Amino acid sequence: MYLLSAALSGLLFGLGLILAGMANPANVLGFLDLAGQWNPSLALVMGGALMVGLAAFPLARKRHASLLGAPMRLPTASQIDRRLVLGGLAFGIGWGLAGFCPGPALASLAFGGAKAWLFFASMLAGMGLFEVLERLRAHSGKAA
């Protein structure tokens, strides 16, 4: 049941991104082009996500288990540290250069464009490198 729920949630998310035009890197790059032909569509998508989050997180905090019975695992970190800032900068720079972030990149794979596949491969490589570095960090005793 968990796998089906995850698949349906991912499908709904991907369809939403496609319908909102966020699978098109030109829309994302247009949002980042403040000095040129600024495209506000991404701001509307982010605003919609923010409104859903503002309603959902207070409800989720009151629960100990999901609707399917899995334990609730909400973020517990509350400090902004160097790792968070550097990770956010790396994410933002990659997003700005490519016009993709992970969700729209996955949705864009359906169209088969080379740019989407290259971004996806690079994203997987970056995730793998992060995992290797985290294991080395934990092994050396420097885990936070």
N, C-alpha and C positions, 0 to 999 in steps of 0.2 A: 504493500500500500504506500510505503514511503517513496519508493521509486516512481510509482505512478503519479503521486502528488508532486514530486520534484519535476518530473517530465512535463506535467500539465502547467505548473507554475512557470517553468522555463519557456514553454511554448507561448503562453500568454504574454510574458515579458517580451519575448522576441517579436511577436506580432505587434505589440504596442510600440516597440521601437521602430519597426518598419512603417507602421501607419503614421507615426509622428515624424517620419523622415529622418530619423537619427541613424539609419543604416547608410545614409548618403554622407560621405565625408565632407562634401561641399557645404552641407548645412552646418556641420560642426565647425569647420574652418571659417565659415561666414559669421558665426557667432563670435569667434575669436578676433575677427577683423574689425576692431573698433574704429579704425581710421578710414575704412573704406565702406563697402556695402554691407553694413552690419545686419545680420539675420537674427532676430530675437527668438526664433522658434525653440532653440535649446533652452533658453531661459524659461519659457512656458512649460516645457517638459520637466525641467528641474523643479519648477514651482509646484507642478502637479505631484511630483514624487515627494517633495517636502510636505505637502498637505497630507498625503497618505501616511507618511512617517509620523507626523505630529499627532495623528489620530491613533495609529497602530501601536507605537511604542508605549504610551501610558497603559494601554490595555494589556500589552504583552508583559509589562513589568508586574502586573497583578496576578499573572498565571505562573504555575510551577511546571506545567506541561502543555505541549501544543495540543491542537484539536485531535491529532493522531496519537497522542500519548507520549511523544518524545519529550525529554527534558528541555526546558527553555534554556538557551545559551545566549544570553544577551551580552554585549560588550561590557567589560568592567573597567577598562582603562579610563582614567579621567585627566591625565596630564599630557601636555604637549611637550614632547621631547625631541631630541635631535633626529632620532630614527624616523619619527613620524613626519617631521618637516622635510627631511631628505627624501623619504619615500613619496610624499605628496608632490615634491618638486619633480622627481623622476617620472611619476605618473603623468603630471600635467605637461611636462615637456614632450613626452612621448605622444600624448594625446594631441597636443598642438601641432606637432610635426606631421603626424599621420592622419589626423582627422578622425581617429577611432579611439574608443575606449573599449574595455573588454565586452560588455553587453552588445553594443552595436557591431563590433567586429564579428562576434559569433553569428549574429543575425545576418550579416553581410556575406558569410560563407555560402549561404544558399544561392547567391547570385553568381558565385564562382569567379569573382574578379581577382586578378593576381595580387592586387594591393591588399585585399582583405586576407588572403591566404598568407602573404608575406608577414603581415602584422600578426596574424594568429600564430605562425611559427615563431616569430620573434617573442611574442608574449609567453608562449610555452617555454622557450629557452630562458627567458628572464625569470619565470617562476621556478624553473629547475635550478638555475644559478642561486636564487634566493634560498631555496631549500638546502642546497649544499652548504652555502655560507652559514645558515642558521645551525645546521648540524655541527659544523666546525666550531662555531661560536659556543654552542652548548657543550661540546666535548672539551673545549679549552677552559671551561669554567667561567666564562664571561657572560653567561645568560642573565638577562635582566630579571 
